[in-house]
Amino acid sequence: MEFGLARTLGLAASLLLLLGLLFPLLWVLGATLLLVSLHFFSRHYGNPSIFRDYLYSLLALVAAFVLLAIGLFLGLASFLLSLPFLAAGNPRGVIASLGFLFLPVLLFFLLLLLALGFYYGALKNMARSSGRGLFSLSGSLALAGGLLILLGLPLSLVILGLLLIPLGYLLLAASYIALTFAFLGLGEPSAQPAAPA
C-alpha cells in the first residue's frame, strides 16, 4: 500500500466514524478502514504500537458488546425464571437476577474505558511518529468524551461528552488532511519513517 492510499483510507475512515454515530454500520466500516490505514502507518513509521494499540482498542470494544449481550440475555432469563418465586413471596431469586444484570453492565463500562485508553494510545503514537499533533488531540477528545459519558452523572457532562466524540472524529479527519499537506510540501514536514532494523 502506498502512503497516499493510506492517507485517503484514514480520511475516509474518520468521516465514516463520524457518520457512524448515526448509522452504526458505517461506524464498523470506518473502524475497519482506520485499522488498515493505521497498519500501514505503523509499518511506515516503524512504530508497531500504533497498530497494536488500535487493534487492542477494537478487541476490547467487541468484547464489551459481546459480554453485555450475553450478560443481559442471562440476566433477563434469570429474571423471567425467578418470577414464579416472586409470586410465591420469595424475592431472593429476583435480587440474584438483578446481580446478573449489574455485572455485565459493569464489565461493559470497564472494557469501554480500556478501549478508549488504547484508542488514545494509538493516536498519541501516530502523532508522535508523524509529527502531526492533531492526532493526539483527536484521541484526547475521544477519551475525554467517552469518560464524561461513562462517568457523567450530571446530564450536562454527558451532553458535553456526546459533543466531544464527534469533534474528535472531525479532528481525526483534519489530522489526515494535515498529513496530506505535509506530504505535498504545503505544511511542516512530517516525521521521516524509521530506518529498517
C-alpha positions as CSV (number, residue, x, y, z in Angstrom):
1,M,0.0,0.0,0.0
2,E,1.3,3.4,-0.8
3,F,1.3,6.5,1.5
4,G,-1.4,8.4,-0.4
5,L,-3.8,5.5,-0.3
6,A,-3.3,5.0,3.4
7,R,-4.0,8.8,4.0
8,T,-7.1,8.6,1.9
9,L,-8.3,5.5,3.8
10,G,-7.7,7.3,7.1
11,L,-9.6,10.3,5.9
12,A,-12.5,8.2,4.7
13,A,-12.4,6.2,7.9
14,S,-12.6,9.3,10.1
15,L,-15.6,10.6,8.1
16,L,-17.3,7.2,8.3
17,L,-16.7,7.1,12.1
18,L,-18.4,10.5,12.3
19,L,-21.4,9.4,10.2
20,G,-21.4,6.1,12.1
21,L,-22.5,7.9,15.2
22,L,-25.9,8.0,13.5
23,F,-25.6,4.8,11.4
24,P,-23.7,2.1,13.3
25,L,-22.9,0.0,10.2
26,L,-20.9,3.0,8.8
27,W,-19.0,3.1,12.1
28,V,-17.9,-0.5,11.7
29,L,-16.8,0.2,8.2
30,G,-14.9,3.3,9.3
31,A,-13.2,1.4,12.2
32,T,-12.1,-1.3,9.7
33,L,-10.7,1.3,7.3
34,L,-8.9,3.0,10.1
35,L,-7.4,-0.3,11.1
36,V,-6.0,-0.8,7.6
37,S,-4.7,2.8,7.5
38,L,-3.0,2.7,10.9
39,H,-1.4,-0.7,10.0
40,F,0.3,1.0,7.0
41,F,1.4,4.0,9.1
42,S,2.6,1.7,11.8
43,R,4.9,-0.1,9.4
44,H,5.8,3.2,7.5
45,Y,7.0,4.9,10.7
46,G,8.4,1.8,12.3
47,N,6.2,2.1,15.3
48,P,4.2,-1.1,15.9
49,S,2.3,0.3,18.9
50,I,0.2,2.5,16.5
51,F,-1.5,-0.6,15.0
52,R,-1.3,-2.8,18.1
53,D,-3.0,-0.2,20.4
54,Y,-5.8,0.4,17.9
55,L,-6.3,-3.3,17.4
56,Y,-6.5,-3.8,21.2
57,S,-9.0,-1.0,21.3
58,L,-11.2,-2.7,18.8
59,L,-10.9,-6.1,20.5
60,A,-11.8,-4.5,23.9
61,L,-14.8,-2.8,22.2
62,V,-16.0,-6.1,20.6
63,A,-15.5,-7.9,23.9
64,A,-17.5,-5.2,25.8
65,F,-20.5,-5.6,23.5
66,V,-20.4,-9.4,23.4
67,L,-20.2,-9.6,27.2
68,L,-23.0,-7.1,27.5
69,A,-25.3,-9.1,25.2
70,I,-24.5,-12.4,26.9
71,G,-24.9,-10.9,30.3
72,L,-28.2,-9.1,29.5
73,F,-29.6,-12.3,28.0
74,L,-28.6,-14.4,31.1
75,G,-29.9,-11.7,33.4
76,L,-33.2,-11.4,31.6
77,A,-33.5,-15.2,31.5
78,S,-32.7,-15.4,35.2
79,F,-35.3,-12.7,36.0
80,L,-38.0,-14.4,34.0
81,L,-37.3,-17.7,35.7
82,S,-37.4,-16.1,39.1
83,L,-40.9,-14.5,38.6
84,P,-42.8,-17.6,39.9
85,F,-40.7,-17.4,43.1
86,L,-41.6,-13.7,43.4
87,A,-45.3,-14.5,43.0
88,A,-44.9,-17.1,45.8
89,G,-43.5,-14.3,48.1
90,N,-39.8,-15.2,47.8
91,P,-37.8,-12.2,46.3
92,R,-34.4,-13.8,46.6
93,G,-34.4,-15.0,43.0
94,V,-35.3,-11.6,41.7
95,I,-32.5,-10.0,43.7
96,A,-30.0,-12.5,42.4
97,S,-31.2,-12.0,38.8
98,L,-30.6,-8.2,39.2
99,G,-27.0,-9.1,40.0
100,F,-26.8,-10.9,36.7
101,L,-27.9,-7.6,35.1
102,F,-25.5,-5.4,37.1
103,L,-22.3,-7.4,36.5
104,P,-22.3,-7.3,32.6
105,V,-23.1,-3.6,32.7
106,L,-20.1,-3.0,35.0
107,L,-17.8,-5.1,32.8
108,F,-19.1,-3.3,29.7
109,F,-18.1,0.1,31.2
110,L,-14.7,-1.2,32.3
111,L,-14.0,-2.6,28.8
112,L,-15.1,0.6,27.2
113,L,-12.7,2.5,29.4
114,L,-9.9,0.1,28.3
115,A,-10.9,0.5,24.6
116,L,-10.8,4.3,25.0
117,G,-7.3,4.1,26.6
118,F,-5.9,2.0,23.8
119,Y,-7.6,4.3,21.1
120,Y,-5.9,7.3,22.7
121,G,-2.6,5.5,22.9
122,A,-2.8,4.6,19.2
123,L,-3.5,8.1,18.1
124,K,-0.9,9.5,20.5
125,N,1.8,7.2,19.0
126,M,0.6,8.2,15.5
127,A,1.0,11.9,16.4
128,R,4.5,11.2,17.8
129,S,5.6,9.3,14.7
130,S,4.0,11.6,12.1
131,G,4.7,14.9,13.7
132,R,1.0,15.8,13.5
133,G,-0.2,16.8,16.9
134,L,-3.8,16.8,15.8
135,F,-3.8,13.0,16.0
136,S,-3.1,13.2,19.7
137,L,-5.7,15.9,20.3
138,S,-8.3,13.8,18.4
139,G,-7.5,10.9,20.7
140,S,-7.7,13.1,23.8
141,L,-11.1,14.4,22.8
142,A,-12.4,11.0,22.2
143,L,-11.0,9.8,25.5
144,A,-12.4,12.8,27.4
145,G,-15.8,12.5,25.7
146,G,-16.0,8.8,26.5
147,L,-15.0,9.4,30.1
148,L,-17.6,12.1,30.5
149,I,-20.3,9.9,29.1
150,L,-19.3,6.9,31.2
151,L,-18.7,8.7,34.4
152,G,-21.0,11.7,33.9
153,L,-23.8,11.7,36.4
154,P,-25.0,15.2,35.6
155,L,-26.7,15.3,32.3
156,S,-24.6,18.3,31.2
157,L,-21.4,16.2,31.4
158,V,-23.0,13.5,29.3
159,I,-24.1,16.1,26.7
160,L,-20.5,17.6,26.7
161,G,-19.1,14.1,26.2
162,L,-21.5,13.5,23.3
163,L,-20.2,16.7,21.7
164,L,-16.5,15.9,22.2
165,I,-16.6,12.5,20.4
166,P,-17.8,13.9,17.0
167,L,-15.3,16.7,17.4
168,G,-12.6,14.2,18.0
169,Y,-13.6,12.4,14.7
170,L,-13.5,15.8,12.9
171,L,-10.0,16.4,14.2
172,L,-9.0,12.9,13.1
173,A,-10.1,13.9,9.6
174,A,-8.2,17.2,9.9
175,S,-5.2,15.2,11.0
176,Y,-5.2,13.2,7.8
177,I,-5.7,16.4,5.8
178,A,-2.7,17.9,7.5
179,L,-0.7,14.8,6.8
180,T,-1.6,15.2,3.1
181,F,-0.5,18.8,3.1
182,A,2.8,17.9,4.8
183,F,3.4,15.1,2.3
184,L,2.8,17.6,-0.6
185,G,5.2,20.1,1.0
186,L,2.5,22.6,1.9
187,G,3.0,22.4,5.6
188,E,5.6,21.4,8.2
189,P,7.5,18.3,7.2
190,S,6.2,15.1,8.6
191,A,8.5,12.8,10.6
192,Q,10.6,10.6,8.4
193,P,10.0,6.9,8.6
194,A,12.2,4.9,10.9
195,A,15.2,3.2,9.3
196,P,14.7,-0.5,8.9
197,A,16.4,-2.5,11.6
